[in-house]
Amino acid sequence: MNPVEIYHGDSPIVLGLPHTGTFVPEDILADLNPRGRGLDDTDWHIDRLYDGVLAGATTVRATFHRYVIDANRDPSGVSLYPGQNTTGLVPMTDFDGHDIWTKPPTEAAIEARREAFHAPYHAALQAELDRVRDLHGIAILYDCHSIRSNIPFLFDGTLPDFNIGTNLGSTCAPEIEAATQRICAAAEGYTSITNGRFKGGWTTRHYGRPTEGLHAIQMELAQSTYLSAEAAPWSYDEGKAARLRLHLKTILTKLASVAPTLKGTS
């Protein structure tokens, strides 16, 4: 199993898809308990949701599940949100705080997974960002995510529909953040927030280097916006998704048009 799938586009936009994969090697699957084997914390159907939304966008997708190793976590194991409930490089619990392993992985096993899965995904992502920047003088990484809208273990209340993360504005030019905010705020029937509970994961923070022509922004969508229900079997709702895709297309088209104006800025 190749740990990463790549589509080489010619747009200044690179879509990162770190959490849509469901592949779990048999030896790792054997160590998951029944709850873990449900793979509930997948970013269900996000690759389908974004497919074809922006013609020419490059995509880099992890094929492995986040329970194998999380491609959006610091490979050193440092927490994304110190002091808050979250999951780590290899999660020990699911998003509800329940154990997912009958036999948790050792440090040696985690390192082996990092080399076999995490490292190849990020090598591919870096290569595509470099290639796109060479083409356009700039690259914008748009990291695609989704999550259930109600998870008391992780956050209070109901999550907004659009959750924009730029690590408090540090990972991209202000024009990118502002354009995304405006479109989300204007989307009738949807709610949005910037740098709320989700400020951008390790991917956004690591690659977002505006002074080097690399900009990164994370979009965490509430799964209620495109799934029939936020529970198994995690069914894709064609009607909801079609409506949402219109707004996603507006966002990505706008960012692609903004990109040339940012060349040479810091």
N, C-alpha and C positions, 0 to 999 in steps of 0.2 A: 504494500500500500504506500503510494507516494504521500508524504505528509502535507504536501501543498499543491494546490491547483492554481495555475496562472493563466490569465488572458491578457495578452499584450495589446493594449490600446494606444491610440495616438492623441488622446485628450490630455490636458494638464491634470486631470483628476485621477487619483488612484483610490479604489475602494478596498479597504481592509475588511476581511471577514474571518475573524479569529475564532468565532464560537458557533459556527453552523455545523461543523463536522460531528459525525456520530460514530466514527470508527474507534473501536476499543480492541486492542489485541487480546486474543483468547486468554493469555496468561494473566493479564490485568483484569479482564472481565471476571475471571474466576475468583479474584480477591475482593470484588465488590459485593456488598450485601444486596438483597432484593430491592431496597430503596435506591441504592446507587445504580443498579442496572436499569432503572427507569429513565435515567439520563434527563431528569426533569429540567435541569438548568440550561438546557440547550437554547441557543438563540433560534428558535424554530422558524424555518422557512425564510429567514432573512435573505439568503442568497436568491431565492425565488422572487421575493418582494422587490429586490433591486435589479433583477435581471432585465437588461434592455432599457432601463430608465434613462440612462444617458449613453447615447451612441458614442463609441470610442473610448469609454472609460476603461482603464486597466483594472483588473480585479486580482487580488491575491487572497486565496481562501485556504484556511487550515482544514484538512479533512478529518483530523483526529478530535476526539471529544475533550472538553476542558477537564474532565475527571482524569484523563491520562496525564495531561499537564496543561496548564492554562497559558495560552499564547499571549494573553494580555496582562501578564504579571511579570514583575521584575525577576529575571533569572537568578538573582542573588537571594530571592525570597523575602526581600524587604516589603512590608505591608504598604498597600496603596493608600489606605485610610487609617493611619495609626489612631488607636483609641476607639475605633468603631468596629462593629461586627462586619466582617467581610470574609472572603475565601482566599486562600493562598495559591502559591505556585502549583502545588498539587492539593486540591481541596480535601480536607479531612471531613467536612460536613457539606450538606447541601445548603441552599439559600434559606431554608427554614431552620437551620441549626442542627439537623439530624445527622448522625453518623452515616457514612455511605460505604464504609469498608468493613469486611470481616477480618482482613489482614492488611493493615496500613503499609504503604511502601516504606522501605528503608531509605536512608540518605543516599546510599549507593544506587538504589533503584531510581530515585528521583533524578540523580545526575545522569543516569543512562537515558532516561526519558528526555531530559533537557537536550542532550546531544542528538537524540534520534528524531525528535519532533519540534521542540521549541526553536532550536538553533536553525534548522533548515527553513522553517517558516519565516523567521526574521531575516535570514540571509536573502531569501527571495524577495521579501518586501523591500529591503534596503536596495537591492539591485534594481527593482522596478522604479523606485523613487529616484534613484540616480539616473536611470535611463530617461525617464520622463523629464527630469530637470535638464538633462542634456538637450532634449528636444525643444523645450519651451523656455529655458532659463528659470523655471520655477516648477514646483510640484506641490499639489495640495492632496494630502492624505485625508480622506473622509472615512473614519472608522465606523463600521456599521454594526449596531448592536440592538438587542431587544431584551425585555425582562417582564415578568409579571408585574402588574400595577399595584398589587397589594402583597407585601412581604414584611410582616412585622419584625422579623429577626434583623432585617437590613435597614428599614426605614419606617417612620410613622406615616399613617394615613395612606392616601392614594397618590401614586406617582403621576405627574403630568404626562401628557401624551408624547410631547417632544422634549427630550432632555439633552441640551447642548452642553458639551464639555470642552473647555479650552484651557483648563488649569488656571483659571482666573485671568484669562487673556494672554497668557505667556506663550502659547503654542502656535499662534497664527497671527497674521496681520489683523488689525481691528476691523478692516473692511470685510474680511471673511466672517468674523463673528457677527458683525452688525447686519450683514446681508442675510445670514441664516436666521438671526433673531427676527428680523422684519417679516420674512416669509412665514415663519412659524406663527408669529403673533397674528398675522392676517388670515391664517387658515381657519375658516369658519367651522365651529363645532369642535375645535381642538384646543388643548391647553399646552403651554410651553414654559420652560424655565431654562436659564443659563447658569451653569456652574452651581447647581443645587446639590442634591445628594451625589450626583455623578458628574465629576469635574474633568473626566477624561482619564482613561486607564494608562497603564505603563506605555502602551504603544503610542498614544497621543503625546504623552510627556517626553518620551524618548526621541521621537522623530520630529517633533515640532520645534524647528530651529529657524525661525523666520529670517534671521540675519544671514543664513546660508541658502536662502531660497527654498527651504523646506517648511511647509505650513501643515499643521495637523488640527483636525477638529473631530470630535466624537459625537455621534448621534445615537442616543439610547432611546428607543421607542418603547412605549408601553405596549405589551402584546395584545391588549384589548383593542388596539386600533386596527388589527388585521387578522386576528384569530377568531374563530367562532366562540371559543371559550379558552380561558387561561388554565387549562387542565388537559390531561390525556383524553383523547388521542391528539391534542394540539392541532386541530383541523384549521387549515387555511381557508379564510372566508373571502371568496372572490370579490364580492361586492365591496366589503370594507377595504380590501387591498387595492382595488382599482381606484377608489376615492383617495386613499393615502398616496398611491403612486403618483398621482397628479401633483401633489405638493412636493414629493421627493424629487420629481423631475424639475420642478421650478427651482428648488434649492440647488441641485447639481448643475443645472444649466446656468444659473446665475453665477455660481462659483467659477465655472469654466470661463465665463465672460469676464469676470473680475481678474482672473489670474494674469493676463498680459499687462494689466495696469500696475501690477505689483513688482514687476521685474526691476531689479536694481534698488528696491526700497528695503528698509530694515526697520 
